[in-house]
Amino acid sequence: MLFRFFIHFIITVVAMSYTNAHANAIRFVAEDLPPYHYLNAHGQPDGVLVEIAKALKAHSGLDAKFDILPMARAHYELQTKSDVVMLAWLKTPSRALNYQFLGSMCQSSASLIGLKTNSASLVSLEQAKRFRVSTIRGYYSEYYLKEAGFSEEHDLVLASHYKSMWHMLYRGRTDFILTNTRTLQRELDELGLDPALLESKLTLNDFPSELHLATNLQFSKSQAKKLRESLVAIKASGRYDEIVRKWQLLN
């Protein structure tokens, strides 16, 4: 009888420990955007920021899983779930009021890109209003362009994914695209498109450039602290730079 009680007690303790650990698990979410984060040939989350997040998981001791989702779904999860960490989200003043930003994961560089056969020369974003300009629906770049006076009724053509956006440009369905130039080469290689046909038409120096780990305000403050401290630690140790060099990504 005592032995059965002891076994039952051990099973209960183990089950409670597993439940508590599972309840405290976090979820790193991101969209499909190589080389930052994507599903590899084996259907597993991969990419430079996924590898950095795995280093954060190991250093912090936090239980974590990884999900690659459509951007709209990833954003919804970030807004509504208290266990979600967005792997890379542009930090802006308005977002900083409603979300926790835990540290910079990488830098971006925004430009208007067009075909070389398009002889238009731009010195300001205002001049681009004479043309069709595209970006991805739901991105901060959509908000940025609309704030600058672009509209879907006149000069703004939104795409659902970077793949369709690039095809729109190469097929002449839009004149310029607003994109992160640091991912340009990888995206074009994946699509089999010739980057030699492109040129930067206008660098947008006022566009936010830091991509951060981000959570909503309901995310555990203690877990957020662990992630912040772990990101600082792996940068200080050189592990962060090692991963970035491995992926041949400049930061």
C-alpha positions in Angstrom: 0.0 0.0 0.0 2.8 2.4 1.0 4.7 1.5 -2.2 1.7 2.2 -4.4 1.2 5.6 -2.6 4.9 6.4 -3.2 4.6 5.6 -6.9 1.5 7.6 -7.3 3.2 10.5 -5.5 6.2 10.4 -7.8 4.0 10.3 -10.9 2.0 13.2 -9.7 5.1 15.3 -9.0 6.5 14.5 -12.4 3.2 15.3 -14.1 3.0 18.6 -12.3 6.5 19.5 -13.2 5.9 18.8 -16.8 2.7 20.8 -16.8 4.3 23.8 -15.2 7.3 23.7 -17.6 4.9 23.4 -20.5 2.8 26.3 -19.2 5.9 28.5 -19.0 7.1 27.6 -22.5 7.4 30.5 -24.9 6.8 30.5 -28.7 9.2 32.3 -31.1 7.1 33.2 -34.2 8.2 34.7 -37.5 7.1 34.9 -41.1 8.7 33.1 -44.0 11.6 35.5 -44.9 15.0 33.9 -45.7 17.7 34.1 -44.6 16.3 35.4 -41.4 13.6 32.8 -40.7 12.0 30.2 -42.9 11.1 26.5 -43.2 14.0 24.5 -44.6 13.9 21.5 -47.0 13.0 19.3 -44.0 10.1 21.5 -43.0 11.9 22.8 -39.9 12.3 26.4 -38.8 15.7 27.6 -39.9 17.6 30.8 -40.6 20.1 33.2 -38.9 17.5 34.6 -36.4 16.2 31.1 -35.6 19.7 30.0 -34.8 20.2 33.1 -32.6 16.9 32.4 -30.9 18.1 28.9 -30.2 21.2 30.3 -28.6 18.9 32.5 -26.5 16.9 29.5 -25.5 20.0 27.6 -24.4 21.4 30.6 -22.5 18.2 31.6 -20.7 17.1 28.0 -19.9 13.6 28.9 -21.2 11.5 26.2 -22.8 10.6 27.4 -26.3 9.3 26.3 -29.7 9.5 27.9 -33.1 6.7 28.6 -35.6 7.0 30.0 -39.1 3.6 31.6 -40.0 2.1 34.0 -42.5 2.8 37.5 -41.4 -0.8 38.3 -40.6 -1.1 35.3 -38.4 2.3 36.0 -36.7 1.1 39.5 -36.0 -2.2 38.3 -34.6 -0.4 35.8 -32.3 1.9 38.6 -31.1 -1.1 40.8 -30.3 -3.2 38.2 -28.6 -1.0 35.6 -27.0 1.0 36.1 -23.8 3.6 33.5 -24.6 4.6 34.8 -28.0 7.9 36.4 -29.0 8.2 37.9 -32.5 11.7 37.1 -33.8 12.2 40.3 -35.7 9.9 43.3 -35.7 10.7 46.9 -36.6 10.9 49.1 -33.6 8.9 52.3 -34.0 7.9 55.0 -31.5 4.2 54.0 -31.7 4.9 50.3 -31.3 7.1 50.9 -28.3 4.0 52.2 -26.4 2.1 48.9 -26.8 4.8 46.2 -27.0 7.9 45.1 -25.2 11.1 45.3 -27.3 13.8 43.1 -25.9 16.8 43.9 -28.0 18.0 44.3 -31.5 18.3 41.1 -33.5 19.6 42.7 -36.7 19.5 45.8 -39.0 17.5 46.4 -42.1 18.1 48.9 -44.9 15.1 50.2 -46.8 15.1 51.4 -50.4 12.9 51.8 -53.4 14.1 49.3 -56.0 13.3 49.4 -59.7 14.3 47.8 -63.0 17.2 49.4 -64.8 15.1 49.7 -67.8 13.0 52.2 -65.9 14.8 55.5 -66.5 13.1 57.4 -63.8 15.4 59.2 -61.4 14.1 59.8 -57.8 15.5 62.3 -55.3 12.5 62.2 -52.9 9.7 59.9 -52.0 7.3 62.6 -53.1 8.5 62.1 -56.7 7.6 58.4 -56.5 3.9 59.3 -56.3 4.0 59.6 -60.1 4.6 55.8 -60.3 3.2 52.6 -58.9 5.0 51.6 -55.6 4.6 48.2 -54.0 5.3 46.7 -50.6 3.9 43.8 -48.6 0.4 44.2 -47.0 0.6 44.3 -43.2 4.3 45.4 -43.1 5.3 48.7 -41.5 6.3 49.8 -45.0 2.6 49.9 -45.9 1.9 52.3 -43.0 5.0 54.3 -43.9 3.9 54.8 -47.5 0.3 55.6 -46.5 1.6 58.2 -44.0 3.6 59.7 -46.9 0.4 60.1 -48.9 0.3 57.0 -51.0 -3.0 55.2 -51.4 -4.3 52.0 -53.0 -6.6 54.0 -55.1 -3.8 55.8 -56.9 -0.2 54.8 -56.5 0.2 52.0 -53.9 0.1 48.3 -55.0 0.2 45.9 -52.1 1.4 42.3 -52.4 0.7 39.4 -50.0 4.2 38.0 -50.0 7.7 38.9 -51.1 7.6 36.3 -53.9 4.5 37.9 -55.5 6.0 41.4 -55.0 9.2 40.6 -56.9 7.2 39.0 -59.7 5.0 42.0 -60.0 8.1 44.2 -60.5 9.8 41.9 -63.1 6.6 41.6 -65.0 6.0 45.3 -65.1 2.9 45.3 -62.9 4.5 47.9 -60.5 7.3 50.4 -61.0 9.2 50.3 -57.6 9.1 48.2 -54.5 10.0 49.3 -51.0 12.1 46.5 -49.5 14.9 45.6 -47.2 17.9 45.5 -49.4 19.7 43.1 -47.0 17.4 40.2 -48.0 17.2 41.1 -51.7 19.9 38.8 -53.0 18.6 35.7 -51.2 15.1 36.3 -52.2 16.0 36.8 -55.9 18.2 33.7 -55.8 15.3 31.6 -54.5 13.0 32.9 -57.2 15.5 32.5 -60.0 15.4 36.2 -60.9 18.3 38.2 -62.2 19.5 40.9 -59.7 21.6 42.5 -62.4 18.3 43.9 -63.9 17.7 46.0 -60.7 19.0 49.1 -59.2 18.3 51.2 -56.1 16.2 54.2 -57.0 16.0 55.9 -53.6 17.4 55.1 -50.2 14.9 55.8 -47.4 17.2 57.0 -44.6 14.2 57.9 -42.3 12.8 54.4 -42.4 13.3 52.5 -39.1 16.2 50.1 -39.3 16.3 48.0 -36.1 14.6 44.6 -36.0 13.9 43.6 -32.4 12.7 40.7 -30.4 9.2 41.8 -29.4 6.3 40.7 -27.2 3.0 42.2 -26.1 2.7 43.8 -22.7 1.1 40.6 -21.1 4.3 38.6 -21.7 6.0 37.5 -18.5 8.3 40.2 -17.2 10.7 37.7 -15.8 10.9 35.8 -19.0 11.4 39.1 -20.9 14.3 39.9 -18.5 15.9 36.6 -19.2 15.7 37.1 -22.9 17.1 40.6 -22.7 20.0 39.4 -20.6 20.7 36.4 -22.8 20.8 38.5 -25.9 23.3 40.9 -24.3 25.3 37.9 -23.1 25.6 36.1 -26.5 26.6 39.3 -28.1 29.3 39.9 -25.5 30.6 36.3 -25.8 30.9 36.5 -29.6 28.3 33.8 -30.2 26.0 36.2 -31.9 28.7 37.4 -34.3 29.7 33.8 -35.0 26.1 32.9 -36.1 25.8 36.0 -38.3 29.2 35.3 -40.0 28.1 31.7 -40.6 25.0 32.9 -42.5 27.1 35.6 -44.3 24.8 38.3 -43.1 26.1 41.7 -42.4 24.7 43.5 -39.4 
